[in-house]
Amino acid sequence: MRPTLSLGRLLAVSRKEVLHLRRDPRSLGLAFVLPAIMILAFGWVISFDIRHITMAVYDEDQSQASRALVDAFTASSYFVVTDHLDRYGDAAPLLDRGAVRLVLVIPPRFQARLSGGGPAPVQALVDGSDANTATIALAYARGIVTAYATRAVLGARRVTPPLRAETRVWYNEELKSSNMIVPGLIAVVMMIIAAMLTSLTIAKEWERGTMEQLASTPVHPVEVVLGKLLPYLGIGMIDVLVTGFIGDVVFAVPFRGSFLFFVGASFFFLIGALGIGLAISAATKSQMLAMQVAMVATYLPSFLLSGFMFDVAAMPKALQAIALFVPARYYITAVRGIFLKGVGPHVLWPYGLGMILFGVAGLALAARAFKKEIG
């Protein structure tokens, strides 16, 4: 006859796990130090902000208008002129070596054509080996040239433009990539750390030969799962607060939403992630294998299919269908909404519900996997 659930036995299992953690400084380091290191490292390294693009100039006109165009490039803060070329053929070696990303070629009679109202083309040679940087550099160059041409034409005719576009960016006014990346990093880092921490717990019992002793006690499988999960849940919540603090203070990511909703969504997300780690640990019985499986099962989907780095809507339909089952996708959307938009449960309740379902599913998966082992 299977025993009924007991709070005393559950807390005893938790106390035993806490003692194991206190005697294992490496696990404590993994639990507290690694999340902070990861969010600092990824937050500083990963950036979509393209600034200070190196460029060279081949100015065949050497006029006031051509110099003004070059000044428009440097004043934008997007480009840095590192070379002034004497020959057109000098452009290729610079691009080959990667010394510059863009070469601006201004042909002869540029100022005369511009003053006469005719076409005054300029050429931009771009290093396309890095397609993302090349695309952004070309967009910046087109914008600068278009703005310069508009000012030149309107200034010559002394007229007011009939149409003027005024834009306003909401939620991320400075268009800083860190404001988008850091909230997503919280989800990715916590998914990885939570699953890796609990992936070692039950496998450790098997390797140390203490699983038979645990199985012979009247402890219920759910008590074992919850007892082993609770200490790591506390650690995970501390890590969430620490990483959120780092994002707000170090990276200046604004926190505009409900703190309680953020804590609640993180609570259920961590329960699900910890449950997945426990299920992996019960199924593999090996700490090394469990950690490897946990890394593959959490890192790759969270990084690639959650919308953290790549837009899910731009993926093939098959990957979009798989992404529907990636929990980090919903948590990232919720965290970005809380941090940047300041919205709460009235808008994000579907994602909060998704976190609750993920937490329940993770616990059920862990209990089922462990039940088979001690059954």
C-alpha positions as CSV (number, residue, x, y, z in Angstrom):
1,M,0.0,0.0,0.0
2,R,1.5,3.3,-1.1
3,P,1.9,5.9,1.7
4,T,-0.1,9.1,1.8
5,L,1.7,12.4,1.3
6,S,3.5,13.8,4.3
7,L,4.9,17.3,4.8
8,G,7.4,16.0,7.3
9,R,8.9,13.4,4.9
10,L,8.9,16.0,2.1
11,L,10.9,18.5,4.3
12,A,13.2,15.7,5.4
13,V,14.1,15.0,1.7
14,S,14.6,18.8,1.2
15,R,16.9,19.0,4.3
16,K,18.9,16.1,3.0
17,E,19.3,17.8,-0.4
18,V,20.3,21.1,1.3
19,L,23.0,19.2,3.2
20,H,24.3,17.7,0.0
21,L,24.5,21.2,-1.5
22,R,26.4,22.6,1.5
23,R,29.0,19.9,1.2
24,D,29.4,20.5,-2.5
25,P,30.8,24.0,-3.2
26,R,31.0,23.3,-6.9
27,S,27.2,22.9,-7.1
28,L,26.7,26.0,-5.1
29,G,29.0,27.9,-7.4
30,L,27.1,26.6,-10.4
31,A,23.9,27.6,-8.7
32,F,24.8,31.2,-7.7
33,V,27.8,32.3,-9.7
34,L,27.2,30.9,-13.1
35,P,23.9,32.6,-13.9
36,A,25.4,36.0,-13.1
37,I,28.5,35.3,-15.2
38,M,26.4,34.1,-18.1
39,I,24.1,37.1,-18.2
40,L,27.0,39.5,-17.9
41,A,29.0,37.7,-20.6
42,F,26.1,37.2,-23.0
43,G,24.8,40.7,-22.3
44,W,28.1,42.3,-23.3
45,V,29.0,40.0,-26.1
46,I,25.7,39.7,-27.9
47,S,24.7,42.9,-29.6
48,F,22.8,43.8,-32.7
49,D,23.9,47.5,-32.5
50,I,26.1,48.2,-35.5
51,R,28.2,51.3,-34.8
52,H,31.5,52.7,-35.9
53,I,31.6,50.8,-39.2
54,T,35.1,51.3,-40.8
55,M,35.0,52.9,-44.2
56,A,37.3,54.3,-46.8
57,V,36.7,57.2,-49.2
58,Y,37.8,57.7,-52.8
59,D,36.8,61.3,-53.6
60,E,37.5,62.1,-57.3
61,D,35.6,65.4,-57.1
62,Q,37.4,67.0,-54.1
63,S,34.7,69.7,-53.8
64,Q,32.8,71.3,-51.0
65,A,29.8,69.1,-51.8
66,S,31.8,65.9,-51.7
67,R,33.5,66.8,-48.4
68,A,30.0,67.6,-47.0
69,L,28.8,64.2,-48.0
70,V,31.8,62.5,-46.2
71,D,31.1,64.7,-43.2
72,A,27.5,63.5,-43.1
73,F,28.8,59.9,-42.9
74,T,31.1,60.6,-40.0
75,A,28.6,62.8,-38.2
76,S,26.1,60.0,-38.1
77,S,28.3,58.0,-35.6
78,Y,27.6,54.9,-37.7
79,F,30.8,55.2,-39.8
80,V,34.4,55.9,-39.1
81,V,36.6,57.0,-42.0
82,T,40.0,55.3,-41.7
83,D,41.4,55.7,-45.2
84,H,41.3,58.2,-48.0
85,L,42.2,56.5,-51.3
86,D,44.3,57.8,-54.2
87,R,43.2,55.2,-56.7
88,Y,40.0,53.2,-57.3
89,G,42.1,50.0,-57.3
90,D,43.1,50.5,-53.7
91,A,39.6,49.7,-52.6
92,A,39.8,45.9,-53.3
93,P,42.8,45.2,-51.1
94,L,41.2,47.0,-48.1
95,L,38.0,45.0,-48.5
96,D,40.0,41.8,-49.0
97,R,41.8,42.2,-45.7
98,G,38.7,43.3,-43.9
99,A,40.4,46.6,-43.0
100,V,37.2,48.4,-43.9
101,R,33.6,47.4,-44.3
102,L,32.5,50.0,-46.9
103,V,34.2,52.1,-49.5
104,L,32.5,55.3,-50.6
105,V,33.3,56.4,-54.2
106,I,32.4,59.9,-55.2
107,P,32.9,60.5,-59.0
108,P,34.2,63.6,-60.8
109,R,31.8,66.6,-61.3
110,F,29.7,65.5,-58.3
111,Q,29.1,69.0,-57.1
112,A,28.4,70.3,-60.7
113,R,25.8,67.7,-61.3
114,L,24.2,68.3,-57.9
115,S,24.0,72.0,-58.5
116,G,22.6,71.5,-62.0
117,G,19.7,69.5,-60.7
118,G,20.7,66.3,-62.6
119,P,21.5,62.9,-61.2
120,A,24.7,62.8,-59.0
121,P,25.3,59.1,-58.3
122,V,27.8,57.9,-55.7
123,Q,29.0,54.3,-55.3
124,A,29.2,52.2,-52.1
125,L,31.4,49.1,-52.2
126,V,30.4,46.8,-49.2
127,D,32.1,43.7,-47.8
128,G,29.3,41.1,-48.1
129,S,31.1,38.3,-46.3
130,D,29.1,39.3,-43.1
131,A,25.7,39.6,-44.6
132,N,24.0,41.1,-41.5
133,T,26.6,43.9,-41.1
134,A,26.6,44.6,-44.9
135,T,22.8,44.9,-45.0
136,I,22.8,47.3,-42.1
137,A,25.7,49.3,-43.5
138,L,24.0,49.7,-46.8
139,A,20.8,50.8,-45.1
140,Y,22.7,53.4,-43.1
141,A,24.5,54.6,-46.2
142,R,21.3,54.9,-48.2
143,G,19.6,56.9,-45.4
144,I,22.6,59.3,-45.1
145,V,22.8,59.9,-48.9
146,T,19.0,60.4,-49.2
147,A,19.0,62.8,-46.3
148,Y,22.0,64.7,-47.7
149,A,20.4,64.9,-51.2
150,T,17.1,66.2,-49.8
151,R,18.9,68.9,-47.9
152,A,20.9,69.9,-50.9
153,V,18.0,70.1,-53.3
154,L,15.7,71.9,-50.9
155,G,18.4,74.2,-49.8
156,A,19.1,75.2,-53.4
157,R,15.5,75.9,-54.1
158,R,14.7,77.4,-50.7
159,V,11.4,75.6,-50.3
160,T,9.7,73.8,-47.4
161,P,9.3,70.0,-48.0
162,P,5.6,69.2,-48.6
163,L,5.8,66.0,-46.6
164,R,7.7,65.3,-43.5
165,A,7.7,62.0,-41.6
166,E,7.9,62.0,-37.8
167,T,8.5,58.7,-36.2
168,R,8.3,57.7,-32.6
169,V,9.6,54.4,-31.1
170,W,7.7,52.9,-28.3
171,Y,9.0,50.7,-25.5
172,N,12.7,50.8,-26.6
173,E,13.1,54.4,-27.5
174,E,16.9,54.3,-28.0
175,L,16.6,51.0,-30.1
176,K,19.3,49.4,-27.8
177,S,19.7,45.7,-28.6
178,S,20.5,45.1,-24.9
179,N,17.0,46.0,-24.0
180,M,15.7,43.2,-26.1
181,I,18.5,40.7,-25.4
182,V,18.9,40.9,-21.6
183,P,15.2,40.0,-20.7
184,G,15.5,37.1,-23.1
185,L,18.8,36.0,-21.6
186,I,17.0,35.7,-18.2
187,A,14.8,33.0,-19.7
188,V,17.5,31.2,-21.5
189,V,20.0,31.2,-18.6
190,M,17.4,30.1,-16.0
191,M,16.1,27.3,-18.3
192,I,19.7,25.9,-18.7
193,I,20.8,26.4,-15.1
194,A,17.5,25.0,-13.6
195,A,17.5,21.8,-15.7
196,M,21.3,21.3,-15.2
197,L,21.1,21.6,-11.4
198,T,18.3,19.1,-10.9
199,S,19.6,16.8,-13.6
200,L,22.3,15.7,-11.2
201,T,20.2,15.0,-8.1
202,I,18.6,11.6,-8.7
203,A,21.5,10.4,-10.9
204,K,23.8,11.2,-8.0
205,E,21.8,8.9,-5.8
206,W,22.2,6.1,-8.2
207,E,26.0,6.6,-8.6
208,R,26.5,6.8,-4.8
209,G,24.4,3.6,-4.2
210,T,21.9,5.4,-2.0
211,M,18.9,5.0,-4.2
212,E,18.1,1.6,-2.8
213,Q,18.0,3.0,0.7
214,L,15.7,5.8,-0.5
215,A,13.4,3.3,-2.3
216,S,13.1,1.1,0.8
217,T,11.7,4.0,2.9
218,P,8.0,4.8,3.0
219,V,8.6,8.0,1.1
220,H,6.2,8.7,-1.7
221,P,7.6,9.5,-5.2
222,V,5.9,12.9,-5.2
223,E,7.6,13.7,-1.9
224,V,11.0,12.8,-3.3
225,V,10.4,14.9,-6.4
226,L,9.1,17.9,-4.4
227,G,11.6,17.5,-1.7
228,K,14.5,17.5,-4.1
229,L,13.0,20.4,-6.1
230,L,12.3,22.8,-3.3
231,P,15.9,23.8,-2.5
232,Y,16.7,24.4,-6.1
233,L,13.5,26.3,-6.6
234,G,14.7,28.7,-3.8
235,I,18.1,29.0,-5.5
236,G,16.4,29.6,-8.9
237,M,14.2,32.4,-7.5
238,I,17.3,34.1,-6.0
239,D,19.0,33.7,-9.4
240,V,16.0,35.2,-11.2
241,L,16.1,38.3,-8.9
242,V,19.9,38.6,-9.3
243,T,19.8,38.4,-13.1
244,G,16.9,40.8,-13.2
245,F,18.8,43.2,-11.0
246,I,21.9,42.9,-13.2
247,G,19.7,43.7,-16.3
248,D,18.2,46.7,-14.6
249,V,21.4,48.2,-13.0
250,V,24.3,47.0,-15.2
251,F,22.6,47.1,-18.6
252,A,20.0,49.8,-17.8
253,V,17.1,47.8,-19.1
254,P,13.9,49.5,-17.8
255,F,11.6,47.5,-15.5
256,R,8.2,49.0,-16.1
257,G,5.8,46.2,-15.2
258,S,4.5,44.3,-12.2
259,F,7.2,42.8,-10.0
260,L,4.7,40.3,-8.5
261,F,3.7,39.1,-11.9
262,F,7.3,38.7,-12.9
263,V,8.0,36.7,-9.8
264,G,4.9,34.5,-10.3
265,A,5.7,33.7,-13.9
266,S,9.3,32.9,-13.0
267,F,8.1,30.7,-10.2
268,F,6.1,28.4,-12.4
269,F,8.7,28.5,-15.2
270,L,11.4,27.4,-12.8
271,I,9.2,24.6,-11.5
272,G,8.7,23.3,-15.0
273,A,12.5,23.6,-15.8
274,L,13.5,21.9,-12.6
275,G,11.0,19.1,-13.2
276,I,12.5,18.4,-16.6
277,G,15.9,18.2,-15.0
278,L,14.6,15.7,-12.4
279,A,13.0,13.6,-15.2
280,I,16.2,13.5,-17.1
281,S,18.1,12.6,-14.0
282,A,15.7,9.7,-13.2
283,A,15.9,8.4,-16.7
284,T,19.6,8.5,-17.3
285,K,21.0,7.4,-13.8
286,S,24.4,9.0,-14.8
287,Q,25.4,12.5,-13.8
288,M,27.6,13.1,-16.9
289,L,24.9,11.8,-19.3
290,A,22.2,13.7,-17.4
291,M,24.1,17.0,-17.7
292,Q,24.7,16.5,-21.4
293,V,21.1,15.6,-22.1
294,A,19.9,18.5,-20.0
295,M,22.1,20.9,-21.9
296,V,20.9,19.7,-25.3
297,A,17.3,19.6,-24.3
298,T,17.2,23.1,-22.8
299,Y,20.0,25.2,-24.4
300,L,19.3,24.5,-28.1
301,P,15.5,25.0,-28.1
302,S,15.7,28.0,-25.7
303,F,18.4,29.7,-27.8
304,L,17.2,28.9,-31.3
305,L,13.4,28.3,-31.2
306,S,12.2,30.7,-28.5
307,G,12.4,34.0,-30.4
308,F,15.4,35.1,-28.3
309,M,17.8,35.4,-31.3
310,F,15.7,34.7,-34.3
311,D,12.1,35.6,-35.3
312,V,10.0,32.5,-35.1
313,A,7.6,33.9,-37.8
314,A,10.5,33.9,-40.3
315,M,11.3,30.2,-39.7
316,P,10.0,27.3,-41.8
317,K,6.5,26.0,-40.9
318,A,7.9,22.8,-39.4
319,L,10.2,24.7,-37.0
320,Q,7.3,27.1,-36.1
321,A,5.3,24.1,-35.1
322,I,8.1,22.8,-32.9
323,A,8.6,26.2,-31.4
324,L,5.0,26.0,-30.0
325,F,6.3,23.5,-27.5
326,V,9.3,25.5,-26.3
327,P,8.4,27.0,-22.9
328,A,11.1,29.6,-23.0
329,R,9.3,31.2,-26.0
330,Y,6.3,32.2,-23.8
331,Y,8.4,33.2,-20.8
332,I,10.6,35.4,-23.0
333,T,7.5,37.2,-24.4
334,A,6.2,37.7,-20.8
335,V,9.5,39.0,-19.5
336,R,10.0,41.4,-22.3
337,G,6.4,42.7,-21.9
338,I,7.0,43.2,-18.2
339,F,10.4,44.9,-18.5
340,L,9.9,47.0,-21.6
341,K,6.1,47.5,-22.1
342,G,5.0,47.6,-18.5
343,V,2.0,45.4,-19.2
344,G,0.6,42.9,-16.7
345,P,-1.7,39.9,-16.4
346,H,-4.5,41.7,-18.3
347,V,-2.4,41.4,-21.4
348,L,0.1,38.6,-20.6
349,W,-2.4,36.2,-19.0
350,P,-2.0,33.6,-21.8
351,Y,1.7,33.5,-21.2
352,G,1.2,33.3,-17.5
353,L,-1.2,30.4,-18.0
354,G,1.4,28.8,-20.2
355,M,3.9,29.0,-17.4
356,I,1.5,27.4,-15.0
357,L,0.8,24.5,-17.5
358,F,4.6,24.1,-18.0
359,G,5.1,23.9,-14.2
360,V,2.5,21.3,-13.8
361,A,3.7,19.3,-16.8
362,G,7.3,19.4,-15.5
363,L,6.3,18.1,-12.1
364,A,4.1,15.4,-13.6
365,L,6.9,14.3,-15.9
366,A,9.4,14.2,-13.0
367,A,7.0,12.2,-10.8
368,R,6.2,9.7,-13.5
369,A,9.9,9.2,-14.4
370,F,10.9,8.7,-10.8
371,K,7.9,6.5,-10.0
372,K,9.1,4.0,-12.6
373,E,12.5,3.9,-11.0
374,I,11.4,3.0,-7.5
375,G,8.3,1.1,-8.4
